[in-house]
Structures are given as structure tokens and as C-alpha cells.
């Protein structure tokens, strides 16, 4: 799995003009399931995400996790993170999980996140989404398992 984390002051996802998920301070995570990913990889990546110390402590040092600050987590499916741009001008997406498996892994990731963290919002898998965010820092971190 691949993630791109963005530390945000606020973020929301809209589908057909309606807000389907929103958070205040926290993390926006773009989530990509790749071929060969497993529930175990997903669980490991989620555990790392929740404990990643990328929020400022009182001294201004990035020393606090999402759980430490009680921030929200907005999870958005993003198969294009599996893009292969090594040849030609059109990205290939053969590295992404097949749609049914991608949905299963994304749903697993969301379910586990909701078990482990009190504030979790989502987009809609495979929908045409508009993502709005105020990036805090900016802090943007890629992760993979």
C-alpha cells in the first residue's frame, strides 16, 4: 500500500457538490492499494500512520502524533498513486490493485482506522471527488508498506 499524508488545518471531500467527509486539524491520507497488498501490510501502515510524530509540541518541534493531538483522519482512495511514469507520456496503472481488491483493502483500512482512532472521515471509493484542504506547514509525507 502507498499513502500520501498531508498535515492539515482542515480538509473535506465533495462528491456531486455535497460534502461526504470532513475534518478539522489532522491528517488527510490519500490511500492506494497495490497488487499483492495484504491486510497485514494495511494494518502495519495504519499503525505507523497513527504514531507518526509530525505535529508540533509546545516547543515547536515535530514530536507529537495524530493520536497525541486528537486530530481527525480523512481517508481518500487514490489509485493514481500507483502510476508508472517510466515510459511515454501517459501513466500506466497496472501496479494498482484490481478494483474489487482495491475496494476491499481500502474498506479494511477504513474499518481498522475507525477501531483505532475516534475521528475518521472518508471519501467515496471510485467516485469523482473534489478534495479541499489547508495544508499545515506544508507537511506532506509519502509512506508505503
N, C-alpha and C positions, 0 to 999 in steps of 0.2 A: 504494500500500500504506500501511497505517497500522500503527503499533506503539504499544504502551504498555509502557515499560520500567520495571521495578521493581528497584532495587538491593536485593539480599537477602543475608542471612547464610546462609540455606538455603531451598530450595524443592523441592517434589515434586508430582507429578501422580499421582492414583489413578484407575483405571477398574475398576469392579466390585470394589472393595476391595483391588486389587493395585496396587502402585507400578509405574508404567510409565516414569517418568523422574524423576530427582532430581539436585540439585547442592548443593554447599556454597556458600561465598561466591561471588557473581557477579551475573548478571542474569537475571531472568525477563522474557521478552518475549512479550507477547500479540500475535499476528500476524493481520492482516486483509487479505485480498486483495480489492480493489475492481474493479468493472467498468472495463475499459480499462487495467489494470495490465499491465506487461511484465516480462520477465526483466531488462531493463536497469534498470528502476526498482527491482526487488528487489535487484539487485547493488549499486546505489548506496546503498540504505538499509542494507544489511548492512555495507558498508564504513564508513559513518558510525557505526553502532552499535558496531562493534568498536573504533573510535578515540575514541569519546565520552569525554571526561575527567570522570568523575563519581565516581571513587574517591579517597579522601583520600591525600595524600602524607604524609611524616613530620611536616610542619608543620601537618597538619590541613586543608589546602586541597584542594578537589576539583581534582586536577591529573593523575590517573592514569586510564588506560583499562582496560577489561576485559583486554586483552592485556597491559598493563603489570603487572597484579596476578595474572595467570594464573588468573582466576576461571572458573567454569562458566557456561554459557549454556543456559537451559531455554527452549525454543521451544514455545508452545502456540497452536494455531489458535483464532481468536476472531472469527467472522464478525459478532458483535454490535457490534463497533467501528464498523461501517458504519451503525449505527442512525440513522435520521432521526426526530427527535422534534419537528419543527417544527409539526406539526398533530395535533390529537387526543391521546389518551392511550395509544395503542398505537404503539410504534415501528415504522417501516417499514424493510425491509432490502433494498430494490431496488438500493441502491448497492453491495451486496456482489457479488463475482464469482459467477457460476453455480457450483454445487458442483463440477463436473468441472474447471473452470478454476481455482477456488479451491484445489482439491487439488493441481493441477499446479504452481501458483505457490508454494504452501506447501512442497511437496516440493522444488522448485527452491531455495527459500530455505534449507531444511534442508541440502540437499546442498552448497550453496556455503558454508554456515556450517561444515560438517564439514571442508571442504577448507581453510578459513582459520583454524580455531581448534581446539585439541586436545580441549576438553571441551564437548561438545554433547549435551544430552538433549532429549527431546521428549515431548509428549503424543501422543494418537492423533486424527488428523483426524476430525471429525464425531462423536466419541464423547461420551458424557455423562461429563465429567471433574470431579473434585474437585481443586482446586488449593490447596495448603497452602504458606504462605510466612511467613518472618520478614522483614518489610520493614526494611531498614537505613537509618536516618536519621529519618524515611522520605524516600526519594528516589524519586519517580515522575515519569517524563518521557514525554509523548506525542511521537511522531515520524511524519512522513509523507513520501512521495516523490511 
